[in-house]
């Protein structure tokens, strides 16, 4: 950060000349730095934003004060110059182990060295806009080092730094952003960073409290680290103890539920797909997207996972977010929204960030928000139906909105679209999109029949039957013995695994049995499922990608619904083995390199894990419930 007593007037978004200068300096730094493996990160958060902490004690990603705010630590997608905060032993470590304190999102990293052992405890205080790091000596005397480089505006803005008027610490400001850091040890400025050295002694704690606030308001109060630790542990333990799942996979399900909770934005109930942007789906590739938004695609999976595990309050908040976000003209329905329901999520590329381990571009925003994806109508109607059927909302609460959406879908269901996978190539008659159009009309009919709601039932029933017949005729390739990605095609697609899960066909229907078998033969790679072959499907993008973890869980669900429970359980347990040491999953996986890929941690993967565990452990899991239309 800027040297104490000096200033920096860099704008929040640099000019072209400044961006070029950052890029040139980033090239130099890249030779000396590489972000940790994706699976070597853990998440801490406060249900407003989240940070990623590496095994080596470095916070390399944090957007403040919201998930979708510009990052102030962005080394994950660039170099140390783009911001990081590392606390670690000075001497080499002989062993590093990590865990979350039981039932919490409080991360403990234990470093062992020749001189002794020391724990680094990381968490975000509830309702405080703060990151707290506590170094606790366990044995011996361990020399420690702190290196802090704050860089606002996605790693581009060096702040003006001054010392706090009382105690040890600093005040950093750049434009609208302010960060205060209170430290138990004195900090020094060196090469535009703040540094400290100290020794961890057995039983002693060294505390660091960082808090964010708007620069134009009075400075925020600095929290008490020990009190906040006790409070955070109590809050998280109380929340996790509410869970009702007591099945075989309790530990993995509980960790996944807490991951969903930490990815939620408490003021609105929205849940982001991931806290990161542009972690690549192939190392060095360009399939890099911003996932710090909320997808309608996740609606029913989220609702059922929360309901089945005893978190009805969170399910209600998610349902309320859905209704607020989609309210308005039905022809403006989007595939994704901001965490408060924002619709303007314009996509742009960050020229001064070199990308995760060199994978460019780094994207902010997501152009998929403007695509036509017909599947979201079915997803939304399914979620609204289950919300009502489970008693989370009265039948009439959202019926006017739902009916308006379905009336609009009557006019557009037969159009080509960009599919659940948000392809950037040619719009097509995607089979799964039409399946979900069927779901929309099916759930609308069921809702009207079940709750005696006004609707043109004869017309909707006829259209539901027409779409079903069309999918079975145009979407099924008799030569392959399988449904295909789009009408008249010969490309397989793992989204077809959802057909029995949404009730379009029974899992034991011969066409579904043969489709699942075909996907297992063609899309399975080292025992895991791809979305599709990128070399065969024109998705408008270059390069390949890893296997898609949610699709692999959907394959488990199909095996389970077909009664092949032993196979389903074996594959599920293989998938559990892909979680990192603290139980987290990204979006994709490279089975050859044995590395996680894509944004991390990924809500869709953890939702799929929860639902598969429930399907394996309960007679009426989400797969069965959804496949029967909620009956």
C-alpha positions in Angstrom: 0.0 0.0 0.0 1.1 3.6 -0.4 3.9 4.5 2.0 2.8 6.2 5.2 2.6 10.0 4.7 2.3 9.7 0.9 -0.8 9.6 -1.2 -2.2 7.9 -4.2 -5.0 9.4 -6.4 -5.6 6.4 -8.5 -9.1 6.1 -9.7 -11.3 3.1 -8.8 -11.2 2.0 -12.4 -7.8 2.8 -14.0 -7.2 4.5 -17.3 -5.8 2.6 -20.3 -2.3 3.8 -19.5 -2.6 2.9 -15.9 -4.0 -0.5 -16.8 -1.1 -1.1 -19.1 1.4 -0.2 -16.4 -0.3 -2.6 -14.0 -0.2 -5.4 -16.6 3.5 -4.8 -17.2 4.3 -5.0 -13.4 2.0 -8.1 -13.1 4.1 -9.9 -15.8 7.2 -9.3 -13.6 5.5 -10.5 -10.5 4.0 -13.6 -12.1 7.5 -15.1 -12.4 7.8 -15.0 -8.6 4.3 -15.9 -7.6 1.6 -18.5 -8.2 -1.7 -18.7 -6.5 -2.3 -21.8 -4.4 -4.2 -24.8 -5.9 -7.9 -24.2 -5.8 -8.4 -27.1 -3.4 -5.9 -25.6 -1.1 -8.2 -22.7 -0.2 -10.8 -22.5 2.5 -13.7 -20.1 2.9 -14.6 -17.8 5.8 -17.6 -15.4 5.6 -20.2 -13.4 7.4 -23.3 -14.0 5.2 -22.6 -10.8 3.3 -19.2 -11.6 1.7 -16.5 -14.1 2.0 -12.7 -14.5 1.9 -10.5 -17.4 0.6 -7.6 -18.4 2.8 -4.8 -20.6 1.5 -3.1 -23.5 3.3 -0.1 -21.2 3.7 -2.1 -18.6 5.7 -2.7 -16.1 2.9 -6.0 -14.4 2.3 -5.8 -14.0 -1.5 -9.4 -13.1 -2.3 -11.9 -10.8 -0.5 -14.6 -8.5 -2.0 -15.8 -6.0 0.5 -18.4 -5.2 1.8 -20.5 -7.5 -0.4 -19.9 -10.6 -2.5 -20.2 -8.6 -5.7 -18.1 -5.6 -4.5 -14.7 -4.9 -6.0 -12.0 -7.1 -4.3 -9.4 -5.5 -2.0 -7.4 -8.8 -2.0 -7.1 -10.1 -5.5 -3.8 -12.0 -5.6 -5.9 -15.1 -6.4 -6.4 -13.7 -9.9 -3.1 -11.9 -10.3 0.0 -11.3 -8.2 0.8 -10.2 -4.7 0.7 -6.7 -6.0 -3.0 -7.1 -6.4 -3.5 -7.6 -2.7 -3.1 -10.3 -0.1 -2.7 -10.8 3.7 -0.4 -13.5 4.8 0.4 -14.7 8.3 2.7 -17.7 8.6 5.9 -19.0 10.3 9.2 -17.5 9.1 10.9 -20.9 9.0 9.8 -23.8 6.7 6.9 -25.8 7.9 7.2 -29.6 8.3 3.4 -30.1 8.3 0.2 -28.1 7.8 -3.2 -29.3 8.9 -6.6 -27.5 8.7 -10.0 -27.9 10.1 -13.2 -25.9 10.8 -14.0 -25.8 14.5 -16.9 -28.2 14.9 -20.2 -26.9 13.6 -18.7 -23.6 12.5 -17.1 -21.6 9.7 -14.1 -20.7 11.9 -11.0 -22.0 10.2 -8.0 -23.3 12.2 -4.7 -23.8 10.4 -2.0 -25.6 12.4 1.6 -25.0 11.3 4.3 -27.3 12.6 8.0 -26.3 12.3 11.3 -27.3 13.7 10.8 -24.7 16.5 7.3 -25.8 17.5 3.6 -25.5 16.4 1.3 -22.6 16.1 -2.4 -22.2 15.1 -3.8 -19.5 12.9 -7.6 -19.0 13.6 -9.4 -17.1 10.8 -13.1 -16.0 10.7 -15.4 -13.1 9.8 -17.3 -11.6 12.7 -21.0 -11.7 12.5 -22.6 -8.3 11.6 -19.2 -6.5 11.9 -17.8 -6.2 8.4 -14.6 -7.5 9.8 -11.9 -10.2 9.3 -10.3 -11.5 12.5 -7.1 -13.5 12.6 -5.7 -14.9 15.9 -2.3 -16.5 16.2 -2.1 -18.9 19.1 1.1 -20.6 20.1 0.7 -24.4 20.8 4.3 -25.5 21.5 7.8 -24.1 21.3 8.7 -20.6 20.3 7.7 -20.0 16.6 8.9 -16.9 14.8 6.0 -15.5 12.7 5.7 -13.0 9.9 2.8 -10.8 8.7 2.7 -9.3 5.2 -0.2 -7.1 4.2 -0.9 -5.5 0.8 -4.3 -3.9 0.5 -5.3 -3.1 -3.1 -8.8 -1.8 -3.6 -10.8 -1.8 -6.9 -9.8 -5.4 -7.9 -6.2 -5.0 -7.0 -5.6 -1.7 -8.9 -5.8 1.1 -6.2 -3.0 1.6 -3.7 -4.5 3.2 -0.6 -3.3 6.1 1.5 -2.1 4.6 4.7 -1.6 6.2 8.1 -1.1 4.9 11.6 -4.0 4.6 14.0 -4.2 7.4 16.6 -4.2 4.9 19.4 -2.7 1.4 19.7 -0.9 -0.5 16.9 -2.5 -0.6 13.5 -3.2 1.3 10.3 -5.9 3.2 8.5 -6.0 2.7 4.7 -8.3 4.7 2.4 -8.8 4.8 -1.4 -11.9 6.6 -2.8 -15.0 5.3 -1.1 -13.2 2.4 0.7 -11.8 2.4 4.2 -10.1 -0.3 6.1 -8.8 -0.2 9.7 -6.5 -2.8 11.1 -5.8 -3.2 14.8 -2.8 -5.3 15.7 -1.3 -6.6 18.9 2.2 -6.0 17.4 3.6 -3.0 15.7 3.4 -2.8 11.9 6.1 -1.3 9.6 5.9 0.0 6.1 8.1 -1.8 3.5 7.9 -1.6 -0.3 4.2 -0.5 -0.3 3.2 -3.2 2.1 2.8 -3.4 5.9 4.9 -6.0 7.7 5.5 -7.4 11.2 7.5 -10.0 12.9 6.7 -11.6 16.2 7.0 -14.8 18.1 4.2 -17.2 19.0 4.6 -18.6 22.5 2.7 -21.5 24.0 -0.8 -20.4 25.2 -0.3 -16.8 24.1 -2.5 -15.1 21.5 -1.6 -12.4 19.0 -4.7 -10.8 17.5 -5.4 -8.9 14.3 -8.7 -7.2 13.6 -9.5 -5.7 10.2 -12.7 -3.9 9.6 -14.3 -2.2 6.5 -16.4 0.9 6.3 -17.2 3.7 3.8 -14.5 6.3 3.8 -17.1 9.2 4.0 -18.7 8.0 7.2 -17.2 7.9 10.8 -14.6 5.2 11.3 -16.2 1.8 12.2 -15.7 0.4 15.7 -12.9 -2.1 15.9 -14.1 -5.3 17.5 -12.6 -7.3 20.3 -11.1 -10.4 18.8 -11.6 -12.8 21.7 -15.2 -11.8 22.3 -16.0 -12.0 18.6 -14.5 -15.5 18.4 -16.7 -16.7 21.2 -19.7 -15.1 19.6 -19.0 -16.5 16.2 -18.6 -20.0 17.6 -21.9 -19.7 19.5 -23.8 -18.4 16.5 -22.5 -21.0 14.0 -22.9 -23.9 16.5 -26.5 -22.9 17.2 -27.2 -22.7 13.4 -25.6 -26.0 12.5 -27.4 -27.8 15.4 -30.7 -26.9 13.9 -30.1 -29.3 11.0 -32.4 -32.3 10.9 -30.3 -34.7 8.7 -28.9 -37.5 10.8 -28.0 -39.9 8.0 -24.9 -41.8 7.0 -23.2 -38.7 5.5 -23.9 -36.2 8.2 -20.5 -34.6 8.3 -20.4 -33.9 4.5 -24.0 -32.8 4.5 -23.5 -30.5 7.4 -20.4 -28.9 5.9 -22.3 -28.4 2.6 -25.2 -26.8 4.4 -22.8 -24.4 6.2 -21.2 -23.6 2.9 -24.6 -22.7 1.5 -25.2 -20.5 4.5 -22.0 -18.7 4.2 -22.7 -18.1 0.5 -26.1 -16.5 1.4 -26.6 -12.7 1.6 -28.5 -12.3 4.9 -30.3 -9.0 4.1 -32.1 -10.5 1.1 -31.9 -14.3 1.4 -30.1 -14.6 -2.0 -27.5 -17.3 -2.3 -24.5 -16.7 -4.7 -23.3 -19.5 -6.9 -19.7 -18.9 -5.6 -17.8 -16.1 -3.9 -15.3 -15.9 -6.8 -14.9 -14.9 -10.4 -12.8 -16.3 -13.2 -11.4 -19.4 -11.6 -10.9 -21.4 -14.8 -12.7 -24.6 -16.0 -9.5 -25.7 -17.6 -6.0 -24.6 -16.4 -4.8 -21.8 -18.6 -8.1 -21.7 -20.4 -10.6 -18.9 -21.2 -13.8 -20.5 -19.8 -13.7 -18.1 -16.8 -16.9 -16.6 -15.5 -18.1 -14.4 -12.6 -20.3 -16.5 -10.3 -20.9 -13.9 -7.5 -24.6 -13.7 -8.5 -27.8 -15.8 -7.9 -29.1 -18.2 -10.5 -32.7 -19.2 -11.0 -31.3 -22.6 -12.2 -30.5 -23.4 -8.5 -34.0 -22.5 -7.3 -35.7 -25.9 -6.6 -32.5 -27.7 -5.7 -31.8 -25.0 -3.0 -35.4 -25.0 -1.7 -35.6 -28.8 -1.3 -32.2 -29.1 0.2 -33.0 -26.5 2.9 -36.5 -27.9 3.6 -35.3 -31.5 3.9 -32.5 -30.5 6.3 -34.7 -28.5 8.6 -33.8 -25.0 7.5 -37.3 -23.7 6.7 -36.5 -20.1 7.6 -33.7 -20.0 5.0 -35.9 -21.7 2.5 -38.6 -19.0 3.0 -36.0 -16.3 2.6 -34.8 -17.8 -0.6 -38.4 -18.1 -1.9 -39.0 -14.4 -1.0 -35.8 -13.4 -2.9 -37.0 -15.3 -5.9 -40.4 -13.6 -6.0 -38.9 -10.1 -5.5 -36.2 -10.7 -8.1 -38.5 -11.9 -10.9 -41.3 -9.4 -10.2 -42.1 -7.3 -13.2 -42.7 -7.9 -16.9 -42.4 -11.6 -17.7 -40.6 -10.9 -20.9 -37.7 -9.5 -18.8 -37.2 -12.7 -16.8 -33.4 -13.2 -16.4 -31.3 -16.3 -15.8 -29.5 -14.7 -13.0 -29.7 -11.6 -10.7 -27.6 -9.7 -8.2 -27.7 -10.6 -4.5 -30.4 -7.9 -3.9 -32.2 -8.8 -7.1 -30.3 -6.4 -9.4 -30.7 -6.9 -13.1 -27.8 -4.9 -14.4 -24.8 -7.3 -14.3 -22.9 -6.1 -17.3 -19.9 -8.2 -18.2 -16.4 -6.7 -18.7 -12.8 -7.9 -18.6 -10.2 -6.7 -16.2 -7.0 -6.0 -18.1 -4.6 -5.5 -15.2 -5.3 -9.0 -13.6 -3.2 -11.8 -15.2 -5.7 -14.5 -14.2 -5.6 -17.5 -11.9 -2.2 -19.1 -12.7 -2.3 -17.2 -16.0 -5.8 -18.1 -17.1 -7.3 -15.1 -18.8 -9.5 -13.2 -19.2 -10.7 -12.2 -15.7 -14.4 -11.2 -16.1 -16.6 -9.1 -13.9 -20.4 -9.4 -14.4 -22.0 -12.1 -16.5 -23.5 -11.6 -20.0 -25.6 -14.8 -19.5 -28.0 -12.5 -17.6 -29.3 -11.3 -21.0 -29.8 -14.7 -22.6 -33.0 -16.5 -23.3 -33.0 -19.7 -21.3 -36.4 -21.4 -21.3 -35.4 -23.8 -18.5 -35.6 -21.0 -15.9 -39.4 -20.8 -16.4 -39.7 -24.4 -15.4 -37.2 -24.0 -12.5 -39.1 -21.0 -11.2 -42.6 -22.6 -11.4 -41.2 -25.8 -9.8 -39.8 -23.8 -6.9 -42.9 -21.8 -6.4 -45.0 -24.9 -6.4 -42.9 -26.7 -3.9 -42.7 -23.6 -1.7 -46.5 -23.6 -1.5 -46.9 -27.3 -1.3 -44.5 -27.4 1.7 -46.4 -24.7 3.5 -43.8 -22.0 3.2 -46.1 -19.5 1.4 -49.9 -19.3 1.0 -51.2 -20.5 -2.4 -52.4 -17.1 -3.5 -49.2 -15.3 -2.6 -47.4 -15.7 -5.9 -50.1 -17.1 -8.1 -50.7 -13.9 -10.1 -47.0 -13.6 -10.8 -46.7 -17.3 -11.7 -49.8 -17.3 -13.9 -48.4 -14.2 -15.8 -45.1 -16.0 -16.3 -46.8 -19.1 -17.7 -49.1 -17.0 -20.0 -45.9 -15.4 -21.4 -44.3 -18.9 -21.8 -47.2 -19.9 -24.0 -45.9 -17.4 -26.5 -42.2 -18.3 -26.5 -41.8 -21.9 -25.4 -41.1 -23.1 -29.0 -38.2 -20.6 -29.6 -34.6 -21.7 -29.7 -32.6 -20.6 -26.7 -29.1 -20.8 -25.1 -29.9 -23.7 -22.7 -29.1 -24.4 -19.1 -25.4 -24.2 -20.0 -25.5 -20.6 -21.2 -23.8 -21.4 -24.5 -22.4 -18.5 -26.4 -22.8 -20.1 -29.8 -26.0 -20.6 -31.9 -29.3 -20.8 -30.1 -30.9 -24.2 -30.6 -34.0 -26.2 -29.8 -32.3 -27.7 -26.7 -34.1 -30.8 -25.4 -33.7 -30.0 -21.7 -35.1 -26.5 -22.3 -38.2 -28.0 -23.7 -38.4 -30.5 -20.8 -38.4 -27.6 -18.4 -41.0 -25.7 -20.4 -43.1 -28.9 -19.8 -42.3 -28.6 -16.1 -43.6 -25.0 -16.1 -47.0 -26.0 -17.5 -47.1 -29.2 -15.4 -46.5 -27.3 -12.1 -48.9 -24.6 -13.1 -51.6 -27.2 -13.8 -50.9 -29.0 -10.5 -50.9 -25.7 -8.5 -54.3 -24.7 -10.0 -55.8 -28.1 -9.4 -54.4 -28.6 -5.9 -55.2 -25.1 -4.5 -58.2 -24.2 -6.6 -56.5 -21.3 -8.3 -57.9 -19.6 -11.5 -56.2 -20.8 -14.7 -56.9 -21.8 -18.3 -56.5 -25.4 -17.3 -57.7 -27.1 -20.5 -55.3 -25.0 -22.6 -52.4 -25.6 -20.3 -53.0 -29.4 -20.1 -53.2 -29.6 -23.9 -49.9 -27.6 -24.2 -48.2 -29.7 -21.6 -49.2 -32.9 -23.5 -48.0 -31.4 -26.8 -44.6 -30.5 -25.4 -44.2 -33.9 -23.9 -45.0 -35.6 -27.2 -42.7 -33.2 -29.1 -39.7 -33.9 -26.8 -40.2 -37.7 -27.0 -40.4 -37.5 -30.8 -37.8 -34.9 -31.7 -35.4 -35.2 -28.7 -34.9 -39.0 -28.8 -32.4 -40.4 -31.2 -33.5 -44.0 -31.9 -30.2 -44.9 -33.5 -28.3 -43.9 -30.3 -31.1 -45.1 -28.0 -30.8 -41.8 -26.1 -32.2 -38.4 -25.8 -29.8 -35.8 -27.2 -28.7 -32.3 -26.5 -31.0 -30.7 -29.1 -33.7 -31.8 -31.4 -32.5 -33.9 -34.3 -29.0 -34.1 -33.0 -26.6 -36.8 -32.0 -24.7 -35.1 -29.2 -25.3 -36.3 -25.6 -25.7 -33.9 -22.7 -25.7 -34.6 -19.0 -28.6 -32.1 -18.4 -30.8 -35.0 -19.7 -30.1 -36.8 -16.4 -32.5 -34.3 -14.8 -35.5 -35.6 -16.9 -36.6 -38.2 -14.4 -35.6 -36.0 -11.4 -38.2 -33.4 -12.6 -40.8 -36.0 -13.3 -40.8 -35.8 -17.1 -40.3 -39.6 -17.4 -40.0 -42.3 -14.8 -36.4 -43.3 -14.1 -37.2 -46.9 -15.1 -38.7 -45.9 -18.5 -36.7 -47.8 -21.2 -35.8 -44.5 -22.9 -34.4 -43.1 -19.7 -32.6 -46.3 -18.8 -30.9 -46.3 -22.2 -30.1 -42.6 -22.0 -28.4 -43.0 -18.6 -26.5 -45.9 -20.0 -25.4 -43.9 -23.1 -24.3 -41.0 -20.9 -22.3 -43.4 -18.8 -20.6 -44.8 -21.8 -20.0 -41.5 -23.7 -19.7 -38.7 -21.1 -18.0 -40.6 -18.2 -14.3 -39.7 -17.8 -12.4 -41.6 -15.1 -15.7 -42.4 -13.4 -17.1 -38.9 -13.4 -19.5 -37.2 -15.8 -18.8 -34.3 -18.3 -21.6 -31.9 -19.2 -21.0 -32.7 -22.9 -18.0 -33.1 -25.2 -16.9 -29.5 -26.0 -15.4 -30.9 -29.3 -18.8 -32.0 -30.5 -21.1 -29.3 -29.1 -20.9 -25.8 -30.6 -21.0 -23.8 -27.4 -19.3 -20.8 -29.0 -16.2 -21.2 -26.8 -12.7 -22.5 -27.3 -10.9 -25.1 -25.3 -12.0 -28.0 -23.1 -13.2 -28.2 -19.5 -13.2 -30.6 -16.6 -15.9 -33.0 -15.4 -18.9 -31.3 -14.0 -19.4 -32.3 -10.4 -23.2 -31.6 -10.2 -23.7 -33.8 -13.2 -21.9 -36.7 -11.5 -24.2 -36.3 -8.5 -27.2 -36.4 -10.9 -25.9 -39.7 -12.3 -25.9 -41.0 -8.7 -29.5 -39.8 -8.3 -30.5 -41.7 -11.5 -28.8 -44.9 -10.3 -30.7 -44.5 -7.0 -34.0 -44.0 -8.7 -33.4 -47.1 -10.9 -32.8 -49.1 -7.7 -29.1 -49.5 -8.3 -28.3 -48.4 -4.8 -24.9 -50.1 -4.4 -23.6 -48.5 -7.6 -25.1 -45.2 -6.5 -23.5 -45.3 -3.1 -20.1 -46.3 -4.5 -20.1 -43.4 -6.9 -21.3 -41.0 -4.3 -18.6 -41.9 -1.9 -16.0 -41.5 -4.7 -17.4 -37.9 -5.2 -17.1 -37.3 -1.4 -13.4 -38.2 -1.7 -13.0 -35.2 -4.1 -13.8 -32.7 -1.3 -10.7 -30.9 -0.1 -9.4 -31.3 3.4 -12.1 -29.0 4.9 -15.0 -30.5 2.9 -15.3 -28.0 0.0 -16.0 -28.6 -3.7 -15.5 -26.4 -6.7 -17.7 -26.6 -9.9 -15.5 -29.0 -11.9 -12.7 -31.5 -11.5 -9.7 -32.6 -13.5 -9.5 -36.4 -12.8 -6.1 -36.7 -14.5 -4.3 -33.9 -12.6 -6.6 -34.6 -9.6 -7.3 -30.9 -9.2 -10.4 -28.9 -8.6 -11.4 -26.5 -11.3 -13.8 -23.5 -11.6 -15.2 -21.1 -9.1 -14.9 -22.2 -5.5 -16.6 -23.2 -3.4 -19.5 -23.9 -5.7 -23.1 -23.8 -4.3 -24.4 -26.0 -7.2 -21.9 -28.8 -6.3 -22.8 -28.7 -2.6 -26.5 -28.6 -3.4 -26.1 -31.7 -5.5 -24.2 -33.4 -2.8 -26.9 -32.7 -0.2 -29.7 -33.9 -2.5 -27.8 -37.1 -3.4 -27.2 -37.9 0.2 -30.8 -37.4 1.0 -31.8 -39.6 -1.9 -29.6 -42.4 -0.7 -30.6 -42.1 2.9 -34.4 -41.4 2.8 -37.3 -43.1 1.2 -38.8 -39.7 0.1 -35.7 -37.7 -0.8 -35.7 -34.7 -3.2 -35.2 -36.9 -6.2 -38.3 -38.9 -5.4 -40.3 -35.9 -4.3 -39.5 -33.8 -7.3 -39.9 -36.6 -9.8 -43.5 -37.1 -8.5 -44.2 -33.4 -8.9 -44.3 -32.8 -5.1 -47.0 -35.3 -4.4 
